[in-house]
Amino acid sequence: MNPTPSQTVGPFYGYALPIPRGGDLAEGGIVVHGHVYDGAGEPVPDALLEFWQADPSGSLAGAPGTLRRDQVSGALLGRSGVGFTGFGRVATDADGGWALRTLPPGNGYISVCVFARGLLHHLYTRIYFVPDAFLGSLPPERGRTLVPVEERAGVYRFDIHLQGDEETVFLDFG
């Protein structure tokens, strides 16, 4: 039997996938923001980004609660505001922009999954705050695509380029 062929994964994220306050993992920590760009350098206004990260101690356990639902209507409520889940989901705005408010990751990076129109499969990358062996193994011009620019204390910019000269390094976990 032949496998079912891949199909593009969007753009229909605005209906059911965004989480209310999905980029607000924690208050009083850091802000990471940026834009998603296509191969022509144009913003992607309908991408969806998922983030996973360790807490400041380096634990990946996370607390439950990101996808809480109203017991009566079933509507998505979002976070409880109490436990740090380590998970976020953010849709890009009309200019391809996104923002994440979180705690510094104790393991040195935040994992990112990119869903966007035209992609047959989602893409994985990382935002590195602390260099590690993997980052050091890349040519410097490629490694820099995984390192955010600190704009001021606690505020970082990380743009994701899907293709082109500035293409972000994407990881293959297959």
Number of C-alpha atoms within 10 A of each C-alpha: 3 4 5 6 6 9 10 13 16 16 16 13 16 14 7 8 14 20 20 15 16 23 24 21 22 20 11 9 13 17 21 21 18 17 21 26 24 18 13 11 15 13 20 22 20 22 27 27 23 18 22 19 27 23 19 15 10 14 13 17 12 16 12 15 17 25 17 15 14 10 9 6 7 9 11 17 16 18 23 13 13 10 14 20 23 23 25 24 22 22 25 22 17 12 14 21 20 22 20 21 21 23 21 21 22 17 18 17 21 19 15 21 17 20 23 26 19 13 16 14 14 15 18 19 19 23 19 21 19 12 13 12 7 8 17 10 10 12 9 10 9 15 17 16 22 22 20 19 16 14 10 8 8 14 15 19 16 21 23 23 23 22 14 12 10 17 17 22 20 18 11 8 6 3
